[in-house]
């Protein structure tokens, strides 16, 4: 409603940090990246991540990527019975993904998949580091810091004002999460990403 210019007043209720969508997704990414290699990813969870703040994919993008993945899979295994949703989940955690356009192709539909894949890969590459460092690498791999910062500093117009408030609230929540990770590693040196998720 605020984006369309209607005045909206929402009562301020303190929300637990883990329930903020950007934080919930980032914690999910930490958990997925810390899982043992080869652990399957639930298709519904993968779709939620791709639709969330870090993937930011709409229905059309997801449909296009699912079709590309399914066509490539059927060319190799015509009768496997694997669904496009399962292939999309595999695309987030597996190394070689037939049908997924390469990052260099700058395919708009594939961009959310590559962004979330990079975040999960960053967690995997640093899984033995302390929680604060793993969290930083996951956030850095998203490549969203500049965009969210620019959005948060946007104009106070109707649509931009709503976008600016959303970006600012996401960045505030991220700062709180980094502070929580710092407190955790101060209290428990060597605490990892899964300790932070807990």
C-alpha positions in Angstrom: 0.0 0.0 0.0 2.8 2.4 0.8 4.4 1.8 -2.6 1.2 2.9 -4.3 1.2 6.1 -2.3 -1.5 5.3 0.3 -0.6 6.5 3.7 -0.1 3.5 6.0 0.8 3.5 9.6 2.0 0.2 11.0 2.3 -0.2 14.8 5.9 -0.8 15.8 6.2 -4.2 17.4 9.6 -5.6 18.2 10.2 -8.6 16.0 12.6 -11.3 16.9 15.7 -11.1 14.8 15.3 -14.6 13.4 11.9 -13.7 12.0 13.1 -10.9 9.9 13.0 -12.3 6.3 16.5 -11.3 5.3 17.9 -12.8 8.5 15.8 -15.9 8.3 17.1 -16.5 4.7 20.7 -15.7 5.7 20.5 -18.2 8.6 19.1 -20.8 6.2 22.0 -20.2 3.8 24.4 -20.7 6.7 22.7 -23.9 7.6 22.6 -25.2 4.0 26.3 -24.3 3.5 27.3 -26.0 6.7 25.5 -29.3 5.8 27.7 -32.2 4.7 28.6 -32.3 1.0 25.9 -34.1 -1.0 23.1 -33.4 1.5 19.9 -32.8 -0.5 18.1 -29.5 -0.3 14.3 -29.5 0.0 12.7 -28.0 -3.1 10.3 -25.8 -1.1 13.1 -24.4 0.9 15.1 -23.7 -2.2 12.2 -21.9 -3.8 11.6 -19.8 -0.7 15.3 -18.7 -0.7 15.1 -17.7 -4.4 11.9 -15.7 -3.8 13.3 -14.1 -0.6 15.4 -11.0 -0.2 18.7 -12.5 -1.5 17.2 -14.3 -4.5 14.6 -11.7 -5.3 13.2 -13.8 -8.1 9.7 -13.5 -9.4 7.5 -16.3 -10.7 8.5 -15.8 -14.4 12.2 -16.0 -13.7 11.8 -19.2 -11.7 9.6 -20.7 -14.3 12.2 -20.0 -17.1 15.1 -21.4 -15.1 13.0 -24.5 -14.2 12.3 -25.1 -17.9 15.9 -24.7 -18.8 17.0 -27.2 -16.1 14.3 -29.7 -17.0 15.0 -29.6 -20.7 18.7 -30.2 -20.1 18.0 -33.0 -17.6 15.5 -34.7 -19.9 18.0 -34.7 -22.7 20.3 -36.8 -20.5 17.7 -38.8 -18.5 14.4 -38.8 -20.3 12.5 -41.0 -17.9 14.0 -40.1 -14.5 10.8 -38.6 -13.0 12.8 -35.7 -11.4 10.7 -32.5 -11.1 11.8 -29.1 -12.2 11.5 -28.0 -8.5 14.0 -30.7 -7.5 16.3 -29.6 -10.2 16.1 -26.0 -9.0 17.0 -27.1 -5.5 20.0 -29.1 -6.9 21.1 -26.1 -8.8 21.7 -24.3 -5.5 24.0 -26.9 -4.0 25.6 -29.0 -6.8 28.7 -28.1 -8.7 27.8 -29.1 -12.2 24.3 -28.0 -13.2 23.3 -28.8 -16.8 21.0 -26.2 -18.3 21.9 -23.4 -15.9 23.3 -20.4 -17.9 26.8 -19.5 -16.9 27.3 -16.4 -14.7 29.2 -14.7 -17.5 26.0 -14.9 -19.7 24.4 -12.3 -17.3 21.1 -14.0 -17.7 18.5 -12.1 -15.6 16.5 -15.2 -14.9 19.6 -17.1 -13.7 21.0 -14.2 -11.6 19.0 -15.1 -8.4 20.2 -18.8 -8.6 23.8 -17.7 -9.1 23.6 -15.2 -6.2 22.3 -17.8 -3.7 24.7 -20.4 -5.1 27.6 -18.1 -4.4 26.5 -17.4 -0.9 26.2 -21.1 -0.1 29.6 -21.8 -1.7 31.1 -19.0 0.4 29.8 -20.7 3.6 31.1 -24.1 2.4 34.5 -22.6 1.7 34.8 -21.1 5.1 32.8 -23.5 7.2 35.6 -24.2 9.7 36.0 -20.4 10.5 34.2 -18.7 13.4 30.6 -17.7 13.0 31.4 -14.0 12.4 33.7 -14.7 9.5 31.4 -17.2 7.9 28.6 -14.7 8.2 30.7 -12.0 6.6 31.7 -14.2 3.6 28.1 -15.2 3.0 27.0 -11.6 3.0 29.9 -10.4 0.9 29.2 -13.2 -1.7 25.6 -11.8 -2.1 27.0 -8.6 -3.7 23.9 -6.8 -2.4 25.7 -4.4 0.0 26.0 -1.5 -2.5 22.4 -1.9 -3.9 20.8 -2.1 -0.5 22.8 0.9 0.7 21.8 3.0 -2.4 18.2 2.0 -1.9 18.3 2.9 1.8 19.7 6.3 1.0 17.0 6.9 -1.7 14.6 9.8 -1.9 11.6 10.1 0.4 9.1 10.0 -2.5 6.2 7.6 -2.3 7.6 4.5 -4.0 11.2 5.2 -3.3 10.4 6.0 0.3 8.9 2.5 0.8 11.9 0.9 -0.9 14.3 3.0 1.2 12.6 2.0 4.4 12.7 -1.7 3.4 16.4 -1.6 2.6 17.2 0.4 5.7 15.3 -2.1 7.9 17.2 -5.0 6.2 20.5 -3.4 6.8 19.6 -2.6 10.4 18.7 -6.3 11.0 22.0 -7.4 9.4 23.9 -5.1 11.7 22.1 -6.7 14.6 23.0 -10.2 13.4 26.6 -9.3 13.0 26.6 -7.9 16.5 25.0 -11.1 17.8 27.7 -13.1 15.9 30.4 -11.0 17.5 29.0 -11.5 21.0 28.8 -15.2 20.3 32.4 -15.5 19.2 33.5 -13.3 22.2 31.7 -15.6 24.6 32.6 -18.9 22.9 35.8 -18.6 20.8 35.7 -20.9 17.8 31.8 -21.0 17.7 30.8 -21.8 14.1 28.0 -20.9 11.8 25.7 -23.6 13.1 26.2 -22.3 16.7 25.0 -18.9 15.4 22.0 -20.6 13.7 21.1 -22.3 17.0 
